[in-house]
Amino acid sequence: MTDERRKASATPAAADALEREAGEALLASLFALRSDDSPPSRRAASALYAALVEVRATAATMRGDLPPVAGLADAVGRYAKRYGLAVELEIEVEERSLDRNDLAALIGIAREALENASHHGRAHTVHVTVTGGRSGIRLVIDDDGSGLTAVDLERARSRGELGIAGMEGLALSRRGTVTFGRSKHGGLRVEASLPGGPPAALSTMS
């Protein structure tokens, strides 16, 4: 077997091992926290959810199930294509000015929101805007899918469904928040706010 073939065959195995070993450890910690509703435990659970969605995304990228990305605009375009979504993107911040951990959190939130829009909302188009100012960075993703009722949202939270919990955990890891509501396009609106990052340049993609 050539070196190239060894590497190709090893990558899926390494991805599976990462997801299995790290994922099981994170899930075990989450189960241990489920009976404790104190604020420190809730914060710890959010951090674990954030770590779990990133481990799974890393493993999926290693296997080739998700495309590698370089930056937020690139991630939105590539993930939208991967999930079969048309995308309208407007970024009013210079990505190079953002803290790299803020940027990673925004990329993760966008990934989870786009997957949710495609797989659960059956959306066709997503509208993504990123703005910034003295009060921080704001990422808004609107889709034209079936949406999510307040009852559905609470049920997802009570079950610890990874997409919703992962987005909330990623935002909380950067001292931010995520809210969910009705999109003006009829589907789900995901709005993430992080406290940082000045605006600079404008770029658009459609």
C-alpha positions in Angstrom: 0.0 0.0 0.0 1.4 3.4 -0.9 1.8 6.3 1.6 -1.1 8.2 0.0 -3.4 5.2 0.3 -2.3 4.6 3.9 -3.1 8.3 4.8 -6.5 8.1 3.0 -7.5 4.9 4.9 -6.1 6.2 8.2 -8.1 9.5 8.2 -11.6 8.0 8.5 -10.3 5.6 11.2 -8.7 8.6 13.1 -12.0 10.5 12.7 -14.0 7.7 14.1 -11.6 7.3 17.0 -11.7 11.0 17.8 -15.5 11.1 17.7 -15.8 7.9 19.7 -13.3 8.6 22.4 -13.7 12.3 22.9 -17.4 12.2 22.3 -18.0 9.5 24.8 -16.0 11.4 27.5 -17.9 14.6 26.8 -21.3 12.7 26.9 -20.4 11.0 30.2 -19.6 14.4 31.7 -22.9 15.8 30.4 -24.9 12.9 31.9 -23.2 13.5 35.3 -24.4 17.2 35.2 -28.0 16.5 34.2 -29.2 16.2 37.7 -27.7 19.5 38.9 -29.5 22.6 37.8 -27.2 25.1 39.5 -25.9 28.0 37.4 -22.3 26.6 37.5 -23.5 23.2 36.2 -25.5 24.8 33.5 -22.5 26.8 32.3 -20.4 23.7 32.4 -23.0 21.7 30.4 -23.1 24.5 27.8 -19.3 24.3 27.5 -19.5 20.6 27.0 -22.2 20.8 24.4 -20.0 23.4 22.5 -17.0 21.0 22.7 -19.1 18.1 21.6 -20.4 19.8 18.4 -16.9 20.9 17.5 -15.5 17.4 18.0 -18.2 16.0 15.8 -17.6 18.7 13.2 -13.9 18.0 13.2 -14.4 14.3 12.8 -16.9 15.0 9.9 -14.3 17.2 8.2 -11.6 14.6 8.6 -13.9 12.0 7.0 -14.8 14.4 4.1 -18.5 14.7 5.2 -18.0 18.4 5.8 -15.7 20.7 3.7 -12.7 22.4 5.3 -13.3 26.1 5.6 -11.2 29.3 5.9 -13.1 32.1 7.6 -16.8 32.9 8.2 -17.8 33.9 4.6 -16.1 30.8 3.2 -17.8 28.6 5.9 -21.3 30.0 5.1 -20.8 29.4 1.4 -19.4 25.9 1.7 -21.8 24.7 4.4 -24.8 26.1 2.5 -23.7 24.2 -0.6 -23.1 21.0 1.4 -26.6 21.2 2.8 -28.2 22.1 -0.5 -29.2 25.7 0.4 -29.1 28.9 -1.6 -27.5 31.6 0.5 -27.6 35.4 0.6 -24.7 36.7 2.7 -23.8 40.2 3.9 -20.8 40.7 6.2 -20.2 44.2 7.6 -17.1 43.4 9.6 -13.6 42.7 8.5 -13.0 39.1 9.5 -9.3 39.7 10.2 -10.3 42.1 12.9 -12.2 39.5 14.9 -10.8 37.5 17.8 -10.0 34.0 16.4 -12.1 32.4 19.2 -15.0 34.6 18.4 -14.6 33.7 14.7 -14.5 30.0 15.5 -17.7 30.3 17.6 -19.5 32.2 14.8 -18.4 29.5 12.3 -19.7 26.8 14.5 -23.1 28.5 15.1 -23.5 29.1 11.4 -22.7 25.5 10.7 -25.3 24.2 13.2 -27.9 26.7 12.0 -27.5 25.8 8.4 -27.6 22.0 9.1 -30.8 22.6 11.1 -32.3 24.7 8.4 -31.7 22.0 5.8 -32.4 18.8 7.8 -35.2 19.9 10.1 -36.6 23.0 8.6 -36.5 21.8 5.0 -35.5 25.3 4.0 -34.4 26.2 0.5 -32.7 29.6 1.1 -30.9 31.2 4.0 -30.2 34.9 4.6 -27.1 35.5 6.7 -25.9 38.9 8.0 -23.0 39.7 10.2 -22.7 43.2 11.8 -20.4 44.7 14.4 -20.0 47.7 16.5 -19.1 48.9 20.0 -21.6 46.6 21.5 -20.1 43.5 19.8 -20.7 41.1 16.9 -24.2 40.0 15.7 -24.8 37.0 13.4 -28.4 36.6 12.1 -29.5 33.6 10.1 -33.0 33.6 8.6 -34.3 30.7 6.6 -37.5 30.0 4.7 -38.2 26.6 6.2 -40.8 25.3 8.6 -39.5 27.2 11.6 -39.5 26.1 15.3 -42.3 26.8 17.8 -41.6 27.8 21.4 -42.9 24.3 22.4 -40.5 22.7 20.0 -37.6 24.8 21.3 -38.3 23.8 24.9 -38.6 20.2 23.9 -35.3 20.4 22.1 -33.7 21.9 25.2 -35.1 19.4 27.6 -33.9 16.6 25.4 -30.5 18.2 25.0 -30.6 18.1 21.2 -27.2 18.8 20.0 -27.9 21.5 17.4 -29.8 23.9 19.7 -27.6 23.1 22.7 -24.4 23.4 20.7 -25.3 26.9 19.3 -26.1 28.1 22.8 -23.0 26.6 24.2 -20.8 28.1 21.5 -22.2 31.6 22.1 -21.9 31.2 25.9 -18.3 30.2 25.6 -17.6 33.7 24.2 -19.8 35.4 26.8 -22.6 35.8 24.2 -26.1 34.7 23.6 -28.3 33.0 21.0 -32.0 33.6 20.5 -34.4 31.7 18.3 -37.6 33.2 16.7 -39.7 33.4 13.6 -37.9 34.5 10.4 -39.5 37.2 8.2 -39.0 34.6 5.5 -41.3 32.1 7.3 -38.8 29.8 8.9 -36.4 30.0 11.8 -34.4 33.1 12.8 -31.1 32.4 14.7 -29.5 35.5 16.2 -26.2 35.2 18.0 -24.5 38.1 19.8 -20.9 38.2 21.0 -19.4 41.1 22.9 -16.5 42.1 20.7 -15.1 43.0 17.2 -15.2 46.4 15.5 -16.8 46.9 12.0 -14.5 47.7 9.1 -15.3 46.4 5.6 -18.3 45.3 3.7 -18.5 42.2 1.5 -21.5 40.5 -0.1 -22.2 37.2 -1.7 -25.4 35.8 -3.3 
